[in-house]
Amino acid sequence: MRAVTGRADDAGRGAAALVPIPADPLPGLESRLFDIPESKFVEVVRLLERVRDHPDVHQTFAAIRPRLIQVRPDRRPTLKRVLCMPFEDVLESVGGTDVPLGRIERRVIDPAWRLVTDCGDNALIDQLDRQVQETAPGNLNALRNIGRRLWPMAAEAIHRALRGEAIQAQARAAAVLQGDGELRRQLLDVATFLEIGLTVEALKDALTPKPLRALGDRHVAAIEQAVQAMARQSVGAVHHLLLAAASRLAIPADLLAVLNDLDFGKARREQPAIFARLGGLVMANLEERTARLASQTGRQTGGRRSGQEGGGATAIAPEEAVAIAERLVASLNTTSAVMDVLADPGYRGRLESVTAAVRTMVAGTVLDTAPDGILAAVPAPASTGRPAGRPVPVDDDAQIAAEDHARALRRCEGLADVLSLHEPLRQTMASMEKGLLGRAEALLAQYPKAAGDPRDAETAEVALFYALRLLELVAGPAKADRLRTAIMAATGEFAGDGD
């Protein structure tokens, strides 16, 4: 074992603690952290947080972020995390295709923190840092009270650095930005979110849980009240407040549907411009999400063609692809309904392009892959190459994946109208029904050869009933009844009916 000095928070502030970590290098630990039980995972995370400044620990956290998002353990609070609270909902996600409206990239966090610590009130930062260290994980009210003092100071520090009011601040901003105009723009957004941090936090409480599936009257009233309060403080910040609201919705475009009916108070003159700006962001957001999706599925299918699964990308399962498509279609429907208010014919063509991209994704990941994803799970009868034509065992994992794929195929019926998929879907469903029936009937014909050996009979029966299950999912119980009757007759399932 060796001792590594770990600081109290990500910026290295606070008292040092000597925490032992294994002599073996930490890279590689992340792969094991995906497999251990959740309780152990949380314990390891808490230990690693105590030495987070160690470079290998930083790398490990980056690698295990997907499981951190899934498990969401109570994290040890740090002042940097408190800084991020007002804009955490608009931070880009790690992987995946969902993109927050008006997103802030995660790469912005460290530069923002550096500007705050370089150009802010160091005495206040040290005082607040000590308070954070004494705060228990999950004590949101305490963290917000710390934020009440941190956020205005941090916003001013970022603005002061970016304005270059002093030579020293100008030099520090230049070192952070390195000529990156997009980073500068997002840092200005961060500063605005920090300025309205308390209002954003109050609105987050009203718009729970996240993601909010539908906007109810009380949610709309909370947004309207927050907008009016914000307009009295800063008309220019209303847009950012609405971004924070939209980021908490399952379908951010739903905010557009109610926006023109809200009373903006002192910002009512700016309401049309704010609507147009948000509408443009919603449209651009849809385009970016579909572009990311197309890129990911393109790498995935390209990887299959080259014989490398996923082409280095995370494969999108058919059910996940349909779920993504359903969210995008819901956004498309809402956006299409409200965009007419802007009377901009360009939006119609952009919406059609997004629709076409979603259609291509669904066809490529759900319809085109059905033969490999569904039919291949049913073992082909083996009359040669195995002793006495013994039946091929079912691959349980393949069967589970095939059932998920079959459910995804049926869910495509709800997307067919919007995506113009009726004919391709009909052809795929018919092909799967015919293929499953053909394989099941071939297995049924071979069953008498297996019936003499109890182990072979069990293997053959499992294959038959799994094939029946897939046929039910694809074609429905009514079309599977004839096969069910034939299987039960062949396997003797009716034998006890006369008792």
Secondary structure, 3 states (H helix, E strand, C coil): CEEEEECCCCCCCCCCEEEEECCCCCCCHHHHHCCCCHHHHHHHHHHHHCCCCCHHHHHHHHHHHHHHHHHCCCCCCCHHHHHHHHHHHHECCCCCCCCCCCCECHHHHHHHHHHHHHHCCHHHHHHHHHHHHCCCCCCHHHHHHHHHHHHHHHHHHHHHHHHCCCHHHHHHHHHHHCCCHHHHHHHHHHHHHHHCHHHHHHHHHHCCCCCECCCCHHHHHHHHHHHHHHHHHCHHHHHHHHHHHHCCECCCCHHHHHHCCCCCHHHHHHHHHHHHHHHHHHHHHHHHHHHHHHHHHHHHHHHHHCCCHHHHCCCCCHHHHHHHHHHHHHHHHHHHHHHHHHCCHHHHHHHHHHHHHHHHHHHHHHHCCHHHHCHHHCCCCCCCCCHHHCCCCCCHHHHHHHHHHHHHHHHHHHCHHHHCCHHHHHHHHHHHHHHHHHHHHHHHHHHHHHCCCHHHHHHHHHHHHHHHHHHHHHHCHHHHHHHHHHHHHHHCCCCCCCC
